[in-house]
Amino acid sequence: MFVPFVGMRSMATQPSALLALRMLSLYVAVAIVPVWAVAIVVVADLDRGRSVGMSVAFAAAVGVVSLVVARTLAARVSHRSARAFAQSFPRATMLQFVTAVASALVGFGLTVLSGSLWPYGVGFAFAVVGVVHALPTAARLGREQQIADETGSAVDVVAALVEHRLFR
């Protein structure tokens, strides 16, 4: 995990999309934490720039938008067949991770502009919420199974992810 290329290769070669997604979620969760150290060092060398309040408000707005977009992406999972689910669920999950981390990235940029840690803190909080929502946990897979059952699909979501690899 701490050697990115080794970890990414290990994740990409997993025979199970579920295991690969869980590894990816760990990488994403761990990746945003060390940025705090960078933000602290950067802020220590900066003078207060633009309004901190406006930066925090903008970071919060981006965070809310990222959560709305992530929720929309989660709804785009196909339950038509096991193959369709195994293709669409990982794609939606990865895009949810991207939108979640985008709020932290914007928060970091606003931290540099404002000279305050508050924007990154707000972006980080929204990123954590987004990542937690996107995690392929048993509860999330249970919700996906419930949706599949309600739509009349015969897909076993866990089996579909275990039996298929990640698609490109």
TORBAKOL-90845 format. One record per residue: residue in one letter; residue number from 1; x, z, y of N, C-alpha, C in turn. Coordinates in Angstrom, 1 decimal. Layout:
TORBAKOL-90845
R  A  NUM  X  Z  Y  X  Z  Y  X  Z  Y;
...
end
This chain:
TORBAKOL-90845
R  M  1  0.8  0.0  -1.2  0.0  0.0  0.0  0.9  0.0  1.3;
R  F  2  2.0  0.7  1.2  2.9  0.8  2.4  3.8  -0.4  2.5;
R  V  3  3.9  -1.3  1.5  4.6  -2.5  1.6  3.6  -3.6  1.6;
R  P  4  3.2  -4.1  2.8  2.0  -5.0  2.9  2.0  -6.2  1.9;
R  F  5  3.1  -6.9  1.8  3.1  -8.1  0.9  2.9  -7.8  -0.6;
R  V  6  3.4  -6.7  -1.0  3.3  -6.2  -2.4  1.8  -5.8  -2.6;
R  G  7  1.3  -5.0  -1.7  -0.1  -4.5  -1.8  -1.1  -5.7  -1.7;
R  M  8  -0.9  -6.6  -0.8  -1.8  -7.7  -0.7  -1.7  -8.6  -1.9;
R  R  9  -0.6  -8.8  -2.5  -0.5  -9.6  -3.7  -1.2  -8.9  -4.9;
R  S  10  -1.0  -7.6  -4.9  -1.6  -6.8  -6.0  -3.1  -6.9  -5.8;
R  M  11  -3.6  -6.8  -4.6  -5.1  -6.9  -4.4  -5.6  -8.3  -4.8;
R  A  12  -4.9  -9.3  -4.4  -5.4  -10.7  -4.6  -5.3  -11.1  -6.0;
R  T  13  -4.5  -10.4  -6.9  -4.4  -10.8  -8.3  -5.3  -9.9  -9.2;
R  Q  14  -6.1  -9.1  -8.6  -7.0  -8.2  -9.4  -8.0  -9.1  -10.1;
R  P  15  -8.3  -8.8  -11.4  -9.4  -9.6  -12.1  -10.8  -9.2  -11.6;
R  S  16  -10.9  -8.1  -10.9  -12.2  -7.6  -10.5  -12.3  -7.7  -9.0;
R  A  17  -13.4  -8.4  -8.5  -13.6  -8.4  -7.0  -13.9  -7.0  -6.5;
R  L  18  -14.5  -6.2  -7.3  -14.8  -4.8  -6.8  -13.6  -4.0  -6.6;
R  L  19  -12.7  -4.1  -7.5  -11.4  -3.3  -7.4  -10.6  -3.9  -6.2;
R  A  20  -10.6  -5.2  -6.0  -9.9  -5.8  -4.9  -10.5  -5.4  -3.6;
R  L  21  -11.8  -5.3  -3.5  -12.5  -4.9  -2.2  -12.2  -3.4  -1.9;
R  R  22  -12.1  -2.6  -3.0  -11.8  -1.2  -2.7  -10.4  -1.0  -2.3;
R  M  23  -9.5  -1.8  -2.8  -8.1  -1.8  -2.3  -8.0  -2.2  -0.9;
R  L  24  -8.7  -3.3  -0.6  -8.7  -3.8  0.8  -9.3  -2.8  1.8;
R  S  25  -10.3  -2.1  1.3  -10.9  -1.1  2.2  -9.9  0.1  2.5;
R  L  26  -9.1  0.4  1.5  -8.1  1.4  1.7  -7.0  0.9  2.7;
R  Y  27  -6.6  -0.3  2.6  -5.7  -0.9  3.5  -6.2  -0.9  4.9;
R  V  28  -7.4  -1.3  5.1  -8.0  -1.3  6.4  -8.1  0.1  7.0;
R  A  29  -8.6  1.0  6.2  -8.7  2.4  6.7  -7.4  3.0  7.1;
R  V  30  -6.4  2.7  6.3  -5.0  3.2  6.6  -4.4  2.5  7.8;
R  A  31  -4.7  1.2  8.0  -4.0  0.4  9.0  -4.4  0.9  10.5;
R  I  32  -5.6  1.4  10.7  -5.9  1.7  12.1  -5.4  3.1  12.5;
R  V  33  -5.0  3.9  11.6  -4.6  5.3  11.9  -3.2  5.3  12.7;
R  P  34  -2.2  4.6  12.2  -0.9  4.6  12.9  -0.9  4.0  14.3;
R  V  35  -2.0  3.3  14.6  -2.0  2.7  16.0  -2.1  3.9  17.0;
R  W  36  -2.6  5.0  16.5  -2.7  6.2  17.4  -1.3  6.5  18.0;
R  A  37  -0.3  6.5  17.1  1.1  6.8  17.6  1.6  5.8  18.6;
R  V  38  1.2  4.5  18.3  1.6  3.5  19.3  0.9  3.7  20.6;
R  A  39  -0.4  4.0  20.6  -1.2  4.2  21.8  -0.6  5.4  22.6;
R  I  40  -0.2  6.4  21.9  0.3  7.6  22.6  1.6  7.3  23.3;
R  V  41  2.5  6.5  22.6  3.8  6.1  23.2  3.5  5.2  24.4;
R  V  42  2.6  4.2  24.2  2.3  3.3  25.3  1.7  4.0  26.5;
R  V  43  0.8  4.9  26.3  0.1  5.6  27.4  1.1  6.5  28.1;
R  A  44  2.1  7.1  27.4  3.1  8.0  28.0  3.9  7.2  29.1;
R  D  45  4.1  5.9  28.9  4.9  5.1  29.8  4.1  4.4  30.9;
R  L  46  2.8  4.6  30.9  2.0  3.9  31.9  1.4  4.8  33.0;
R  D  47  1.2  4.2  34.1  0.4  4.9  35.1  -1.0  4.6  34.9;
R  R  48  -1.9  5.4  35.4  -3.3  5.1  35.3  -3.6  3.8  36.0;
R  G  49  -4.3  2.9  35.3  -4.6  1.6  35.8  -6.0  1.5  36.3;
R  R  50  -6.8  0.7  35.6  -8.2  0.6  36.0  -9.0  1.8  35.7;
R  S  51  -10.2  1.8  36.0  -11.1  2.9  35.8  -11.2  3.3  34.3;
R  V  52  -10.9  4.5  34.0  -11.0  4.9  32.6  -12.5  4.9  32.2;
R  G  53  -13.4  5.3  33.1  -14.8  5.3  32.7  -15.3  3.9  32.3;
R  M  54  -14.9  2.9  33.1  -15.4  1.5  32.8  -14.7  1.1  31.5;
R  S  55  -13.5  1.4  31.2  -12.8  1.1  30.0  -13.5  1.7  28.8;
R  V  56  -13.9  2.9  28.9  -14.6  3.6  27.8  -16.0  3.0  27.6;
R  A  57  -16.7  2.7  28.7  -18.0  2.1  28.6  -17.9  0.7  27.9;
R  F  58  -16.9  0.0  28.3  -16.7  -1.4  27.7  -16.3  -1.2  26.2;
R  A  59  -15.5  -0.3  25.9  -15.1  0.0  24.5  -16.3  0.4  23.6;
R  A  60  -17.2  1.2  24.2  -18.4  1.6  23.5  -19.4  0.4  23.4;
R  A  61  -19.5  -0.4  24.4  -20.3  -1.6  24.2  -19.8  -2.5  23.1;
R  V  62  -18.5  -2.8  23.1  -17.9  -3.6  22.0  -18.2  -2.9  20.7;
R  G  63  -18.1  -1.6  20.6  -18.3  -0.9  19.4  -19.8  -1.1  18.9;
R  V  64  -20.7  -1.0  19.8  -22.1  -1.2  19.4  -22.4  -2.6  18.9;
R  V  65  -21.8  -3.6  19.7  -22.0  -5.0  19.2  -21.3  -5.2  17.9;
R  S  66  -20.2  -4.6  17.6  -19.5  -4.8  16.3  -20.4  -4.2  15.2;
R  L  67  -21.0  -3.1  15.4  -21.9  -2.5  14.4  -23.1  -3.4  14.2;
R  V  68  -23.7  -3.9  15.2  -24.9  -4.8  15.1  -24.5  -6.1  14.3;
R  V  69  -23.3  -6.6  14.6  -22.8  -7.8  14.0  -22.6  -7.5  12.5;
R  A  70  -21.9  -6.4  12.2  -21.7  -6.0  10.8  -22.9  -5.8  10.0;
R  R  71  -24.0  -5.3  10.6  -25.2  -5.1  10.0  -25.9  -6.5  9.6;
R  T  72  -25.8  -7.4  10.6  -26.3  -8.7  10.4  -25.5  -9.4  9.2;
R  L  73  -24.2  -9.2  9.2  -23.4  -9.8  8.1  -23.8  -9.3  6.8;
R  A  74  -24.1  -8.0  6.7  -24.4  -7.3  5.4  -25.7  -7.9  4.9;
R  A  75  -26.6  -8.3  5.8  -27.9  -8.9  5.3  -27.7  -10.3  4.8;
R  R  76  -26.6  -10.9  5.0  -26.4  -12.3  4.5  -25.9  -12.5  3.1;
R  V  77  -26.0  -11.4  2.3  -25.5  -11.4  1.0  -26.6  -12.1  0.1;
R  S  78  -26.1  -13.0  -0.7  -27.1  -13.8  -1.6  -27.2  -13.1  -2.9;
R  H  79  -28.5  -13.0  -3.4  -28.8  -12.4  -4.7  -29.3  -13.4  -5.7;
R  R  80  -29.1  -14.7  -5.4  -29.7  -15.8  -6.2  -29.1  -15.8  -7.6;
R  S  81  -27.8  -15.6  -7.7  -27.2  -15.5  -9.0  -26.0  -14.6  -9.0;
R  A  82  -25.4  -14.3  -10.1  -24.2  -13.4  -10.1  -23.1  -14.1  -9.4;
R  R  83  -22.9  -15.4  -9.6  -21.8  -16.1  -8.9  -22.0  -16.1  -7.4;
R  A  84  -23.2  -16.3  -6.9  -23.5  -16.3  -5.5  -23.3  -15.0  -4.9;
R  F  85  -23.7  -13.9  -5.6  -23.4  -12.6  -5.1  -21.9  -12.3  -5.1;
R  A  86  -21.2  -12.7  -6.1  -19.8  -12.4  -6.2  -19.0  -13.2  -5.1;
R  Q  87  -19.6  -14.2  -4.6  -19.0  -15.0  -3.5  -19.4  -14.4  -2.2;
R  S  88  -20.6  -14.1  -2.0  -21.1  -13.7  -0.7  -20.9  -12.2  -0.3;
R  F  89  -20.9  -11.3  -1.3  -20.7  -9.9  -1.0  -19.3  -9.6  -0.5;
R  P  90  -18.2  -10.1  -1.2  -16.9  -9.8  -0.7  -16.7  -10.5  0.7;
R  R  91  -17.2  -11.7  0.9  -17.0  -12.4  2.2  -17.7  -11.5  3.3;
R  A  92  -18.9  -11.1  3.0  -19.6  -10.3  4.0  -18.9  -8.9  4.3;
R  T  93  -18.4  -8.4  3.2  -17.6  -7.1  3.4  -16.4  -7.3  4.2;
R  M  94  -15.6  -8.3  3.9  -14.4  -8.6  4.7  -14.7  -8.8  6.2;
R  L  95  -15.8  -9.6  6.4  -16.2  -9.8  7.8  -16.6  -8.6  8.5;
R  Q  96  -17.3  -7.7  7.7  -17.7  -6.4  8.3  -16.4  -5.6  8.7;
R  F  97  -15.4  -5.6  7.8  -14.1  -4.9  8.2  -13.5  -5.5  9.4;
R  V  98  -13.6  -6.8  9.5  -13.0  -7.5  10.7  -13.7  -7.0  12.0;
R  T  99  -15.1  -7.0  11.9  -15.8  -6.7  13.1  -15.6  -5.2  13.5;
R  A  100  -15.5  -4.4  12.4  -15.3  -2.9  12.7  -13.9  -2.7  13.3;
R  V  101  -12.9  -3.3  12.8  -11.5  -3.1  13.4  -11.4  -3.8  14.8;
R  A  102  -12.2  -4.8  15.0  -12.2  -5.4  16.4  -12.5  -4.4  17.5;
R  S  103  -13.4  -3.5  17.2  -13.7  -2.5  18.2  -12.5  -1.6  18.5;
R  A  104  -11.7  -1.3  17.5  -10.4  -0.5  17.7  -9.4  -1.4  18.4;
R  L  105  -9.3  -2.6  18.1  -8.4  -3.5  18.8  -8.7  -3.7  20.3;
R  V  106  -10.0  -3.8  20.6  -10.4  -3.9  22.0  -10.1  -2.6  22.7;
R  G  107  -10.4  -1.5  22.0  -10.1  -0.1  22.5  -8.6  0.0  22.8;
R  F  108  -7.8  -0.5  22.0  -6.3  -0.4  22.2  -6.0  -1.2  23.4;
R  G  109  -6.5  -2.4  23.5  -6.2  -3.2  24.7  -6.6  -2.5  26.0;
R  L  110  -7.8  -1.9  26.0  -8.3  -1.2  27.1  -7.5  0.1  27.4;
R  T  111  -6.9  0.7  26.4  -6.0  1.8  26.5  -4.8  1.4  27.3;
R  V  112  -4.3  0.2  27.0  -3.1  -0.3  27.7  -3.5  -0.6  29.2;
R  L  113  -4.6  -1.2  29.4  -5.0  -1.5  30.8  -5.4  -0.3  31.6;
R  S  114  -6.0  0.7  31.0  -6.4  1.9  31.7  -5.4  3.0  31.8;
R  G  115  -4.4  3.0  30.9  -3.4  4.1  30.8  -4.0  5.4  30.3;
R  S  116  -5.1  5.3  29.5  -5.7  6.5  28.9  -6.0  6.2  27.4;
R  L  117  -6.0  7.3  26.7  -6.2  7.2  25.2  -7.7  7.1  24.9;
R  W  118  -8.6  7.5  25.9  -10.0  7.5  25.6  -10.6  6.2  25.1;
R  P  119  -10.2  5.0  25.7  -10.8  3.8  25.1  -10.5  3.5  23.7;
R  Y  120  -9.2  3.9  23.3  -8.9  3.7  21.9  -9.6  4.7  21.0;
R  G  121  -9.8  5.9  21.5  -10.6  6.9  20.8  -12.0  6.4  20.5;
R  V  122  -12.6  5.8  21.5  -14.0  5.3  21.4  -14.0  4.1  20.4;
R  G  123  -13.1  3.2  20.6  -13.0  2.0  19.7  -12.7  2.5  18.3;
R  F  124  -11.8  3.4  18.1  -11.4  4.0  16.8  -12.7  4.6  16.1;
R  A  125  -13.4  5.4  16.9  -14.6  6.0  16.3  -15.6  5.0  15.8;
R  F  126  -15.9  3.9  16.6  -16.8  2.8  16.1  -16.2  2.1  14.9;
R  A  127  -14.8  1.9  14.9  -14.2  1.3  13.8  -14.4  2.1  12.5;
R  V  128  -14.2  3.4  12.6  -14.4  4.3  11.5  -15.8  4.2  10.9;
R  V  129  -16.8  4.2  11.8  -18.2  4.1  11.4  -18.4  2.7  10.7;
R  G  130  -17.9  1.7  11.3  -18.1  0.3  10.7  -17.4  0.2  9.4;
R  V  131  -16.2  0.7  9.3  -15.5  0.6  8.0  -16.2  1.4  6.9;
R  V  132  -16.6  2.6  7.3  -17.4  3.5  6.3  -18.7  2.8  5.9;
R  H  133  -19.3  2.1  6.8  -20.6  1.4  6.4  -20.3  0.2  5.5;
R  A  134  -19.1  -0.4  5.7  -18.8  -1.6  4.9  -18.2  -1.3  3.5;
R  L  135  -17.7  0.0  3.3  -17.1  0.3  2.1  -17.9  0.0  0.9;
R  P  136  -17.3  -0.6  -0.2  -18.1  -0.9  -1.4  -18.3  0.3  -2.3;
R  T  137  -19.0  1.3  -1.8  -19.2  2.5  -2.5  -20.4  2.4  -3.5;
R  A  138  -20.5  3.4  -4.3  -21.6  3.3  -5.3  -23.0  3.3  -4.5;
R  A  139  -23.1  4.0  -3.4  -24.4  4.0  -2.7  -24.6  2.6  -2.1;
R  R  140  -23.6  1.9  -1.6  -23.9  0.6  -1.0  -24.2  -0.4  -2.1;
R  L  141  -23.5  -0.3  -3.2  -23.8  -1.2  -4.3  -25.2  -0.9  -4.9;
R  G  142  -25.6  0.4  -4.8  -27.0  0.8  -5.3  -28.0  0.1  -4.4;
R  R  143  -27.8  0.1  -3.0  -28.7  -0.5  -2.1  -28.8  -2.0  -2.4;
R  E  144  -27.6  -2.6  -2.7  -27.6  -4.1  -3.0  -28.4  -4.3  -4.3;
R  Q  145  -28.2  -3.4  -5.2  -29.0  -3.6  -6.5  -30.5  -3.5  -6.2;
R  Q  146  -30.9  -2.6  -5.4  -32.3  -2.4  -5.0  -32.8  -3.6  -4.3;
R  I  147  -32.0  -4.2  -3.4  -32.5  -5.5  -2.8  -32.6  -6.6  -3.8;
R  A  148  -31.7  -6.7  -4.7  -31.7  -7.7  -5.8  -33.0  -7.5  -6.6;
R  D  149  -33.3  -6.3  -7.0  -34.5  -6.0  -7.8  -35.8  -6.3  -7.0;
R  E  150  -35.8  -5.9  -5.7  -37.0  -6.2  -4.9  -37.3  -7.7  -4.7;
R  T  151  -36.2  -8.5  -4.7  -36.4  -9.9  -4.5  -36.6  -10.7  -5.8;
R  G  152  -36.6  -9.9  -6.9  -36.9  -10.5  -8.2  -35.6  -11.1  -8.9;
R  S  153  -34.5  -10.8  -8.4  -33.3  -11.3  -8.9  -32.8  -10.5  -10.1;
R  A  154  -32.3  -11.2  -11.1  -31.8  -10.5  -12.3  -30.3  -10.2  -12.2;
R  V  155  -29.7  -10.2  -11.0  -28.3  -10.0  -10.8  -28.0  -8.5  -11.0;
R  D  156  -27.0  -8.2  -11.8  -26.4  -6.8  -11.9  -25.2  -6.9  -10.9;
R  V  157  -25.4  -6.2  -9.8  -24.4  -6.4  -8.7  -23.0  -5.9  -9.1;
R  V  158  -23.0  -4.8  -9.8  -21.7  -4.2  -10.2  -21.0  -5.1  -11.2;
R  A  159  -21.8  -5.5  -12.2  -21.2  -6.4  -13.2  -20.7  -7.7  -12.6;
R  A  160  -21.5  -8.3  -11.6  -21.1  -9.5  -11.0  -19.7  -9.3  -10.3;
R  L  161  -19.5  -8.2  -9.6  -18.3  -8.0  -8.9  -17.1  -7.7  -9.9;
R  V  162  -17.4  -7.0  -11.0  -16.4  -6.7  -12.0  -15.9  -7.9  -12.8;
R  E  163  -16.9  -8.8  -13.1  -16.6  -10.0  -13.9  -16.0  -11.1  -13.1;
R  H  164  -16.1  -11.1  -11.8  -15.6  -12.2  -11.0  -14.4  -11.8  -10.1;
R  R  165  -13.5  -12.7  -9.9  -12.4  -12.4  -9.0  -12.9  -12.8  -7.6;
R  L  166  -12.0  -12.4  -6.6  -12.3  -12.8  -5.2  -12.2  -14.3  -5.1;
R  F  167  -13.2  -14.9  -4.4  -13.2  -16.4  -4.2  -12.5  -16.7  -2.9;
R  R  168  -12.0  -17.9  -2.7  -11.4  -18.3  -1.4  -12.5  -18.8  -0.5;
end
